[in-house]
Amino acid sequence: MVAAGAALADEVGLAHLTMGLLAERVGVRTPSLYKHVGGQEDLGRRIAALALSEAADAVGGAVQGYAGRDALAAAARAFRAFVLEHPGRYAATIGQEPSGPDDPLAVAGRRLHGAFMAVLHGYEIAEADVDHALRMLRSLFHGFATLQAAGGFQWSADIDESFEWLIAFADRGLRAP
C-alpha cells in the first residue's frame, strides 16, 4: 500500500494524494485502506520513511569506492536524480520528525546521513564543523533538486552545467581551510 501511495504521490504530487485517490488506484474501497495504514498522516510518514531509505540506497551506492570530489559528485548526482524521479515521495520527507530512535524515519534518516558522512571523510573537516558541512550539502543539493523538480529554473543557462558548477563550488568550500 505504501509503495502504491509513494508512486501516486510522485505522479500527482504529495499535496494531491488522498486516501480516496489511493483506494481508487489500488482498486479497493477507501475504508479498506485503514487495514494497512492509520490514515493520511500515517501514510505520509510511511512514504517519507520509504523515500529516505531509497535515497540512502541511491546515495550510499553511488559513493562506494569514491573519495573527495568524486564521492561528492556521485552523491550529489544520485540525490538529485532521486528527487527528480520521485518528487512526491521526497516531498513527504520534509518536516517529518521521528518519534524515537527506532522509528523507521530515524533509521532511514541515519542511513542517508551516513552516506553523506562518507563523502565528508574525503575532506579535512574539523569535527566541530561536520554538522555545518552536512547542513551546507543538504541545503545545496535539496535546494537545487527541489527547485528543478518544481520547474524553478526558467532561464537559458544549461541546468546540468549549473549543477556541475554547484558541485565544484561545494568541493572548493569543503577544501577551504
Phi, psi and omega in degrees: 000319181295317179298320178294320177295320179295316179298319180292321177299321177296325183283313187255349185096141183302321182297338182259000179283123177232161176298321179297317179294320178294317179300316178299317182297318183269000174077035176230170173280149184307315180302333179294334179297330185289354171284339185250326180224153183279000181140187183301315181295316178297319177300315179299318178296319180292322176295319179299315180297318177299313181298316179297320179295315179295319178295320178298318177298315182295310182290315180300317178293324182292326185272351181304127177083002180245159176215162176060222183301324180296319177292318178301311181296318180296317179296314182299314181294319180294318180296313179300314180299320179298312182297319180292325180281332185228060185295326181290312180290325177295321179301330179295339183282341186283124176084002178278132178248127176297147179276347180177178185293337180265357178301135178306330175297316181293317181298311180293321178299320178295325179294317178294318176303317179298323179296319179286330174297322178300323177297315183292338179297340179277003180236157178268075181263127176299143182306322180294343183255358184300313180299321180295318180295318178297317179295324178296313180297315180300315181298314181296308187286319176297311182300312181297310185294318181289324175297316179296316180299328180272004181075029186278358180247091186259000181267178195280341182299141181296127183296318180297321177296320178297321180293319177296325176297318179298318178298314179298321178297313179298318179300314179299319180295320180288337179274344183296144179294000000 
